Amino acid sequence: DILQNIHVAQGFRPGAVLRCTLLLLSLSTPLAAQGSAADDALEVARSGKPDSALSLLVKARTADPDNLDLQLAHARVLGWAGRRGEAESVYDSVLARSPADVDAVVGLGYVYHWQGRERAAMRQAKTALALDSANADAQALRRAAHSASRVSMQSSADWSNDSDHNTGFRQAHSVSAPLTEGLRLLAGVS
């Protein structure tokens, strides 16, 4: 009512206002459809059909190659499908255009985490948290990278006796550490 009164006071007729509003809504529908294409594809991927989701995303990105939501969904599904190198490339292209996009920073961090590159994943988590300290995905990435980079040690000792009263002692020690990044650094491979 208020908007209509303003337009009437400015010399617009109510019918013209309604037609303009409907025209604007009809023009914005393709953008809304593209946004939902990303959501639809993510839902298909979550249901266990990443190849179908990727097909939907490729088709949608062909129609709108500059849509960041479609690019982020594409990178996410590529990562879930195990195509980490391709996902990294898509995230890099998003970040080249929009370096403060927290979803892209976190997504790239998860790609690094899945590749065993925990230091790089932790850097991405810190960057994302600097951009948005309340972002739950960034906090989860930080916890995952921290947990994966921790050294874990276990020891056990067993005494045993056999029927001849021979005593035996056995010790077992194991250490689990994220060796892939450390070995890469030692070998000089980046």
Accessible surface in RSA format (square Angstrom, percent):
REM  Atomic radii and reference values for relative SASA: ProtOr
REM  Chains: A
REM  Algorithm: Lee & Richards
REM  Probe-radius: 1.40
REM  Slices: 20
REM RES _ NUM      All-atoms   Total-Side   Main-Chain    Non-polar    All polar
REM                ABS   REL    ABS   REL    ABS   REL    ABS   REL    ABS   REL
RES ASP A   1   143.73 100.7 102.73 102.2  41.00  97.0  27.80  65.4 115.93 115.6
RES ILE A   2   135.97  77.4 133.72  99.6   2.24   5.4 134.41  96.8   1.56   4.2
RES LEU A   3   119.31  66.4 117.32  83.9   1.99   5.0 117.32  82.4   1.99   5.3
RES GLN A   4    71.91  40.2  70.72  51.7   1.19   2.8  17.35  36.9  54.56  41.4
RES ASN A   5    97.86  67.5  92.28  89.2   5.59  13.4  25.99  62.5  71.88  69.5
RES ILE A   6    81.89  46.6  78.86  58.8   3.03   7.3  81.83  58.9   0.06   0.2
RES HIS A   7    47.05  25.7  47.05  32.7   0.00   0.0  35.99  37.1  11.06  12.9
RES VAL A   8    73.57  48.4  63.14  57.2  10.43  25.1  63.14  54.9  10.43  28.3
RES ALA A   9    90.14  82.9  47.47  73.3  42.67  97.1  59.27  83.5  30.88  81.8
RES GLN A  10   122.22  68.3  86.61  63.3  35.61  84.8  38.64  82.3  83.58  63.4
RES GLY A  11    66.49  82.0   0.00   N/A  66.49  82.0  36.56 100.3  29.92  67.0
RES PHE A  12   103.52  51.8  98.44  61.0   5.08  13.2  99.94  60.6   3.58  10.2
RES ARG A  13   159.07  66.8 156.06  79.6   3.01   7.2  69.81  95.4  89.27  54.1
RES PRO A  14    61.91  45.1  57.39  52.3   4.52  16.4  57.68  47.6   4.23  26.3
RES GLY A  15    35.35  43.6   0.00   N/A  35.35  43.6  29.36  80.6   5.99  13.4
RES ALA A  16    24.51  22.5  23.54  36.3   0.97   2.2  24.44  34.4   0.07   0.2
RES VAL A  17    30.46  20.0  27.53  24.9   2.93   7.0  30.30  26.3   0.16   0.4
RES LEU A  18   108.12  60.2 105.93  75.8   2.19   5.5 107.94  75.8   0.17   0.5
RES ARG A  19   143.22  60.1 137.61  70.1   5.61  13.4  72.14  98.6  71.08  43.1
RES CYS A  20    73.75  55.8  72.61  81.0   1.14   2.7  20.25  51.3  53.50  57.7
RES THR A  21    62.92  44.8  61.44  62.3   1.48   3.5  45.70  61.4  17.23  26.0
RES LEU A  22   100.72  56.1  96.46  69.0   4.26  10.7  96.96  68.1   3.76  10.1
RES LEU A  23   105.86  59.0 101.54  72.6   4.32  10.9 105.24  73.9   0.62   1.7
RES LEU A  24   119.63  66.6 115.28  82.5   4.36  11.0 115.55  81.2   4.08  11.0
RES LEU A  25   107.71  60.0 104.46  74.7   3.24   8.1 104.99  73.7   2.72   7.3
RES SER A  26    65.70  55.5  48.54  64.8  17.16  39.5  46.78  99.6  18.92  26.5
RES LEU A  27   115.99  64.6 101.84  72.9  14.15  35.6 103.04  72.4  12.95  34.9
RES SER A  28    50.59  42.8  47.13  62.9   3.46   8.0  37.65  80.2  12.94  18.1
RES THR A  29    80.46  57.2  76.90  78.0   3.56   8.5  63.29  85.0  17.17  26.0
RES PRO A  30    80.00  58.3  74.40  67.8   5.60  20.4  79.94  66.0   0.06   0.4
RES LEU A  31   126.11  70.2 118.27  84.6   7.84  19.7 118.90  83.5   7.21  19.4
RES ALA A  32    69.86  64.2  51.85  80.0  18.01  41.0  63.95  90.1   5.91  15.6
RES ALA A  33    53.43  49.1  42.76  66.0  10.67  24.3  48.35  68.1   5.08  13.4
RES GLN A  34    36.05  20.2  35.72  26.1   0.34   0.8   5.13  10.9  30.92  23.4
RES GLY A  35    24.36  30.0   0.00   N/A  24.36  30.0  21.14  58.0   3.22   7.2
RES SER A  36    49.72  42.0  47.23  63.0   2.49   5.7  34.60  73.7  15.12  21.2
RES ALA A  37    26.40  24.3  20.85  32.2   5.55  12.6  25.31  35.6   1.09   2.9
RES ALA A  38     4.87   4.5   4.87   7.5   0.00   0.0   4.87   6.9   0.00   0.0
RES ASP A  39    91.87  64.4  86.15  85.7   5.72  13.5  26.08  61.4  65.79  65.6
RES ASP A  40    80.58  56.4  77.48  77.1   3.10   7.3  19.38  45.6  61.20  61.0
RES ALA A  41     0.00   0.0   0.00   0.0   0.00   0.0   0.00   0.0   0.00   0.0
RES LEU A  42    18.01  10.0  18.01  12.9   0.00   0.0  18.01  12.6   0.00   0.0
RES GLU A  43   107.41  61.7 107.01  81.0   0.40   1.0  47.33  91.5  60.08  49.1
RES VAL A  44    39.27  25.8  36.94  33.4   2.34   5.6  39.25  34.1   0.02   0.1
RES ALA A  45    11.18  10.3   0.59   0.9  10.59  24.1   0.59   0.8  10.59  28.0
RES ARG A  46   139.87  58.7 102.78  52.4  37.08  88.3  53.55  73.2  86.31  52.3
RES SER A  47    76.31  64.5  39.99  53.4  36.31  83.6  49.34 105.1  26.97  37.8
RES GLY A  48    57.86  71.3   0.00   N/A  57.86  71.3  32.73  89.8  25.13  56.3
RES LYS A  49   122.31  59.7 117.31  72.0   5.00  11.9  66.68  60.0  55.63  59.3
RES PRO A  50    42.66  31.1  42.66  38.9   0.00   0.0  42.66  35.2   0.00   0.0
RES ASP A  51   105.75  74.1 101.79 101.3   3.96   9.4  37.30  87.8  68.46  68.3
RES SER A  52    55.01  46.5  47.19  63.0   7.82  18.0  22.55  48.0  32.46  45.5
RES ALA A  53     0.00   0.0   0.00   0.0   0.00   0.0   0.00   0.0   0.00   0.0
RES LEU A  54    11.34   6.3  11.33   8.1   0.01   0.0  11.34   8.0   0.00   0.0
RES SER A  55    71.81  60.7  61.24  81.7  10.57  24.4  37.14  79.1  34.68  48.6
RES LEU A  56    75.44  42.0  71.59  51.2   3.85   9.7  72.17  50.7   3.27   8.8
RES LEU A  57     0.49   0.3   0.32   0.2   0.16   0.4   0.49   0.3   0.00   0.0
RES VAL A  58    80.88  53.2  78.80  71.3   2.08   5.0  80.34  69.8   0.54   1.5
RES LYS A  59   150.11  73.2 142.75  87.6   7.36  17.5  93.51  84.2  56.60  60.3
RES ALA A  60    11.51  10.6   5.83   9.0   5.68  12.9  11.26  15.9   0.25   0.7
RES ARG A  61    54.01  22.7  52.41  26.7   1.60   3.8  12.54  17.1  41.47  25.1
RES THR A  62   107.38  76.4  82.64  83.8  24.74  59.0  74.63 100.2  32.76  49.5
RES ALA A  63    76.60  70.4  36.96  57.0  39.65  90.2  47.80  67.3  28.81  76.3
RES ASP A  64    35.63  25.0  34.22  34.1   1.41   3.3   9.38  22.1  26.25  26.2
RES PRO A  65    79.36  57.8  75.39  68.7   3.96  14.4  75.65  62.5   3.70  23.0
RES ASP A  66    99.57  69.7  92.74  92.3   6.84  16.2  23.56  55.5  76.01  75.8
RES ASN A  67    26.55  18.3  17.95  17.3   8.61  20.7   9.89  23.8  16.67  16.1
RES LEU A  68    50.72  28.2  46.29  33.1   4.42  11.1  46.29  32.5   4.42  11.9
RES ASP A  69    85.25  59.7  80.52  80.1   4.73  11.2  12.61  29.7  72.65  72.5
RES LEU A  70     0.00   0.0   0.00   0.0   0.00   0.0   0.00   0.0   0.00   0.0
RES GLN A  71    10.96   6.1  10.96   8.0   0.00   0.0   0.28   0.6  10.69   8.1
RES LEU A  72    21.19  11.8  19.53  14.0   1.66   4.2  19.83  13.9   1.36   3.7
RES ALA A  73     4.26   3.9   1.15   1.8   3.11   7.1   3.46   4.9   0.80   2.1
RES HIS A  74    23.58  12.9  23.58  16.4   0.00   0.0  19.47  20.1   4.11   4.8
RES ALA A  75     0.00   0.0   0.00   0.0   0.00   0.0   0.00   0.0   0.00   0.0
RES ARG A  76    73.76  31.0  71.19  36.3   2.57   6.1  12.70  17.4  61.07  37.0
RES VAL A  77     0.00   0.0   0.00   0.0   0.00   0.0   0.00   0.0   0.00   0.0
RES LEU A  78     3.22   1.8   3.22   2.3   0.00   0.0   3.22   2.3   0.00   0.0
RES GLY A  79     1.00   1.2   0.00   N/A   1.00   1.2   0.58   1.6   0.42   0.9
RES TRP A  80   104.12  41.8  69.53  33.7  34.59  81.2  57.73  30.8  46.39  75.3
RES ALA A  81    36.46  33.5   4.95   7.6  31.50  71.7  11.49  16.2  24.97  66.1
RES GLY A  82    41.56  51.3   0.00   N/A  41.56  51.3  17.54  48.1  24.02  53.8
RES ARG A  83   102.83  43.2  95.24  48.6   7.59  18.1  42.65  58.3  60.18  36.5
RES ARG A  84    67.39  28.3  65.12  33.2   2.28   5.4  20.41  27.9  46.99  28.5
RES GLY A  85    50.96  62.8   0.00   N/A  50.96  62.8  35.61  97.7  15.35  34.4
RES GLU A  86    82.42  47.3  76.72  58.0   5.70  13.6  42.34  81.9  40.07  32.7
RES ALA A  87     0.00   0.0   0.00   0.0   0.00   0.0   0.00   0.0   0.00   0.0
RES GLU A  88    36.08  20.7  36.08  27.3   0.00   0.0   7.74  15.0  28.34  23.1
RES SER A  89    68.89  58.2  60.72  81.0   8.17  18.8  28.50  60.7  40.39  56.6
RES VAL A  90    20.00  13.2  17.36  15.7   2.64   6.4  20.00  17.4   0.00   0.0
RES TYR A  91     7.72   3.6   7.72   4.4   0.00   0.0   2.02   1.5   5.70   7.0
RES ASP A  92    65.79  46.1  59.71  59.4   6.08  14.4  26.19  61.6  39.61  39.5
RES SER A  93    54.86  46.4  46.94  62.6   7.92  18.2  47.60 101.4   7.26  10.2
RES VAL A  94     0.00   0.0   0.00   0.0   0.00   0.0   0.00   0.0   0.00   0.0
RES LEU A  95    29.00  16.2  24.72  17.7   4.28  10.8  25.07  17.6   3.93  10.6
RES ALA A  96    87.03  80.0  46.94  72.4  40.09  91.2  59.93  84.4  27.10  71.8
RES ARG A  97   124.21  52.2  89.44  45.6  34.77  82.8  58.18  79.5  66.03  40.0
RES SER A  98    30.04  25.4  26.39  35.2   3.65   8.4   9.21  19.6  20.83  29.2
RES PRO A  99    98.54  71.8  87.58  79.8  10.96  39.8  88.49  73.1  10.05  62.5
RES ALA A 100    66.04  60.7  52.71  81.3  13.33  30.3  54.51  76.8  11.52  30.5
RES ASP A 101    28.46  19.9  20.32  20.2   8.14  19.3  10.40  24.5  18.06  18.0
RES VAL A 102    25.84  17.0  22.20  20.1   3.64   8.8  22.20  19.3   3.64   9.9
RES ASP A 103    66.82  46.8  62.28  62.0   4.54  10.7   4.57  10.8  62.25  62.1
RES ALA A 104     0.00   0.0   0.00   0.0   0.00   0.0   0.00   0.0   0.00   0.0
RES VAL A 105     3.88   2.6   3.88   3.5   0.00   0.0   3.88   3.4   0.00   0.0
RES VAL A 106     8.56   5.6   8.56   7.7   0.00   0.0   8.56   7.4   0.00   0.0
RES GLY A 107     9.96  12.3   0.00   N/A   9.96  12.3   8.92  24.5   1.04   2.3
RES LEU A 108     7.18   4.0   7.18   5.1   0.00   0.0   7.18   5.0   0.00   0.0
RES GLY A 109     0.00   0.0   0.00   N/A   0.00   0.0   0.00   0.0   0.00   0.0
RES TYR A 110    52.14  24.3  52.14  29.7   0.00   0.0  39.74  29.9  12.40  15.3
RES VAL A 111     0.50   0.3   0.50   0.5   0.00   0.0   0.50   0.4   0.00   0.0
RES TYR A 112    26.44  12.3  26.44  15.0   0.00   0.0   4.49   3.4  21.96  27.1
RES HIS A 113    39.50  21.6  33.39  23.2   6.11  15.6  11.23  11.6  28.27  32.9
RES TRP A 114    99.10  39.8  65.12  31.5  33.98  79.8  50.75  27.1  48.36  78.4
RES GLN A 115    55.17  30.8  30.79  22.5  24.38  58.0  25.30  53.8  29.87  22.7
RES GLY A 116    20.03  24.7   0.00   N/A  20.03  24.7  18.66  51.2   1.36   3.1
RES ARG A 117    68.13  28.6  68.13  34.7   0.00   0.0  12.47  17.0  55.66  33.7
RES GLU A 118    13.16   7.6  11.94   9.0   1.22   2.9   6.32  12.2   6.84   5.6
RES ARG A 119   144.74  60.8 140.23  71.5   4.51  10.7  47.12  64.4  97.62  59.2
RES ALA A 120     6.80   6.3   5.99   9.3   0.81   1.8   6.26   8.8   0.54   1.4
RES ALA A 121     0.00   0.0   0.00   0.0   0.00   0.0   0.00   0.0   0.00   0.0
RES MET A 122    37.20  19.3  37.20  24.6   0.00   0.0  35.30  30.0   1.90   2.5
RES ARG A 123   145.42  61.1 143.22  73.0   2.21   5.3  68.07  93.0  77.36  46.9
RES GLN A 124    29.32  16.4  29.32  21.4   0.00   0.0   0.03   0.1  29.29  22.2
RES ALA A 125     0.00   0.0   0.00   0.0   0.00   0.0   0.00   0.0   0.00   0.0
RES LYS A 126   129.49  63.2 122.46  75.1   7.03  16.7  71.13  64.0  58.36  62.2
RES THR A 127    64.19  45.7  58.80  59.6   5.39  12.9  39.61  53.2  24.58  37.2
RES ALA A 128     0.00   0.0   0.00   0.0   0.00   0.0   0.00   0.0   0.00   0.0
RES LEU A 129    21.69  12.1  17.59  12.6   4.10  10.3  18.01  12.6   3.68   9.9
RES ALA A 130    91.60  84.2  48.61  75.0  42.99  97.8  60.77  85.6  30.83  81.7
RES LEU A 131    79.26  44.1  45.17  32.3  34.09  85.7  47.83  33.6  31.44  84.6
RES ASP A 132    57.22  40.1  51.78  51.5   5.44  12.9  15.09  35.5  42.13  42.0
RES SER A 133    84.70  71.6  72.52  96.8  12.18  28.1  38.74  82.5  45.97  64.4
RES ALA A 134    81.33  74.8  59.31  91.5  22.02  50.1  63.71  89.7  17.62  46.7
RES ASN A 135    25.40  17.5  20.07  19.4   5.34  12.9   5.51  13.3  19.89  19.2
RES ALA A 136    72.09  66.3  63.90  98.6   8.20  18.6  64.77  91.2   7.32  19.4
RES ASP A 137    76.37  53.5  75.17  74.8   1.21   2.9   8.16  19.2  68.21  68.0
RES ALA A 138     0.00   0.0   0.00   0.0   0.00   0.0   0.00   0.0   0.00   0.0
RES GLN A 139    53.56  29.9  53.56  39.1   0.00   0.0   3.45   7.3  50.11  38.0
RES ALA A 140    32.59  30.0  29.25  45.1   3.35   7.6  29.86  42.1   2.73   7.2
RES LEU A 141     0.00   0.0   0.00   0.0   0.00   0.0   0.00   0.0   0.00   0.0
RES ARG A 142   101.90  42.8 101.90  51.9   0.00   0.0  23.04  31.5  78.86  47.8
RES ARG A 143   142.47  59.8 138.08  70.4   4.39  10.5  72.20  98.7  70.27  42.6
RES ALA A 144    29.81  27.4  19.33  29.8  10.48  23.9  28.17  39.7   1.64   4.3
RES ALA A 145     0.51   0.5   0.09   0.1   0.42   0.9   0.09   0.1   0.42   1.1
RES HIS A 146    96.71  52.9  96.71  67.2   0.00   0.0  65.80  67.8  30.91  36.0
RES SER A 147    72.09  60.9  60.96  81.4  11.12  25.6  24.07  51.3  48.02  67.3
RES ALA A 148    41.70  38.3  19.05  29.4  22.65  51.5  30.94  43.6  10.76  28.5
RES SER A 149    47.90  40.5  32.62  43.5  15.28  35.2  20.31  43.3  27.59  38.6
RES ARG A 150   151.51  63.6 137.28  70.0  14.24  33.9  28.50  38.9 123.02  74.6
RES VAL A 151    91.46  60.2  63.58  57.6  27.88  67.2  63.58  55.2  27.88  75.6
RES SER A 152    58.28  49.3  51.97  69.4   6.32  14.6  37.54  80.0  20.74  29.1
RES MET A 153   144.01  74.6 113.58  75.2  30.43  72.5  86.27  73.3  57.74  76.5
RES GLN A 154   129.16  72.2 120.09  87.8   9.08  21.6  39.52  84.1  89.64  68.0
RES SER A 155    82.81  70.0  47.78  63.8  35.03  80.7  31.31  66.7  51.50  72.2
RES SER A 156    59.65  50.4  49.09  65.5  10.56  24.3  45.38  96.6  14.27  20.0
RES ALA A 157    60.51  55.6  32.27  49.8  28.24  64.2  32.58  45.9  27.93  74.0
RES ASP A 158    65.29  45.7  61.31  61.0   3.98   9.4  19.96  47.0  45.32  45.2
RES TRP A 159   180.49  72.4 151.85  73.5  28.64  67.3 130.43  69.5  50.06  81.2
RES SER A 160    68.75  58.1  60.71  81.0   8.04  18.5  44.49  94.7  24.26  34.0
RES ASN A 161   114.71  79.1  80.97  78.2  33.75  81.3  21.41  51.5  93.31  90.2
RES ASP A 162    73.67  51.6  58.20  57.9  15.47  36.6  43.21 101.7  30.46  30.4
RES SER A 163   109.37  92.4  73.05  97.5  36.33  83.7  58.98 125.6  50.39  70.6
RES ASP A 164   108.12  75.7  87.00  86.6  21.12  49.9  21.04  49.5  87.08  86.8
RES HIS A 165   163.54  89.4 142.11  98.8  21.43  54.8  96.08  99.0  67.47  78.5
RES ASN A 166    86.16  59.4  79.86  77.2   6.30  15.2  25.19  60.6  60.97  58.9
RES THR A 167    90.89  64.6  56.40  57.2  34.49  82.2  35.49  47.7  55.40  83.7
RES GLY A 168    28.78  35.5   0.00   N/A  28.78  35.5  27.88  76.5   0.90   2.0
RES PHE A 169    98.61  49.3  63.70  39.5  34.91  90.9  64.14  38.9  34.48  98.7
RES ARG A 170   161.83  67.9 157.60  80.3   4.23  10.1  67.10  91.7  94.73  57.4
RES GLN A 171   105.11  58.8  77.50  56.6  27.61  65.7   9.43  20.1  95.68  72.6
RES ALA A 172    53.10  48.8  45.81  70.7   7.29  16.6  51.52  72.6   1.58   4.2
RES HIS A 173   119.77  65.5  86.37  60.0  33.40  85.4  72.57  74.8  47.19  54.9
RES SER A 174    61.93  52.3  54.62  72.9   7.31  16.8  48.94 104.2  12.98  18.2
RES VAL A 175    99.32  65.4  65.97  59.7  33.34  80.3  66.30  57.6  33.02  89.5
RES SER A 176    70.01  59.2  64.08  85.5   5.93  13.7  33.26  70.8  36.75  51.5
RES ALA A 177    36.27  33.3  17.61  27.2  18.65  42.4  20.21  28.5  16.06  42.5
RES PRO A 178    47.21  34.4  24.92  22.7  22.29  81.0  36.95  30.5  10.26  63.7
RES LEU A 179   113.77  63.4 110.22  78.8   3.55   8.9 110.62  77.7   3.15   8.5
RES THR A 180    77.71  55.3  71.99  73.0   5.71  13.6  71.36  95.9   6.34   9.6
RES GLU A 181    24.80  14.2  24.80  18.8   0.00   0.0  12.78  24.7  12.02   9.8
RES GLY A 182    31.42  38.7   0.00   N/A  31.42  38.7  29.43  80.8   1.99   4.5
RES LEU A 183   104.70  58.3 101.41  72.5   3.29   8.3 101.72  71.4   2.98   8.0
RES ARG A 184    64.30  27.0  60.41  30.8   3.89   9.3  26.55  36.3  37.75  22.9
RES LEU A 185   102.62  57.1  83.14  59.5  19.48  49.0  85.02  59.7  17.60  47.4
RES LEU A 186   155.24  86.5 121.73  87.1  33.52  84.3 125.21  87.9  30.03  80.8
RES ALA A 187    75.31  69.2  37.69  58.2  37.63  85.6  50.33  70.9  24.98  66.2
RES GLY A 188    69.16  85.3   0.00   N/A  69.16  85.3  35.82  98.3  33.34  74.7
RES VAL A 189    87.19  57.4  78.99  71.5   8.20  19.8  83.80  72.8   3.39   9.2
RES SER A 190   143.89 121.6  86.60 115.6  57.28 132.0  74.76 159.2  69.12  96.8
END  Absolute sums over single chains surface
CHAIN  1 A    12408.5      10192.9       2215.6       7350.2       5058.3
END  Absolute sums over all chains
TOTAL         12408.5      10192.9       2215.6       7350.2       5058.3
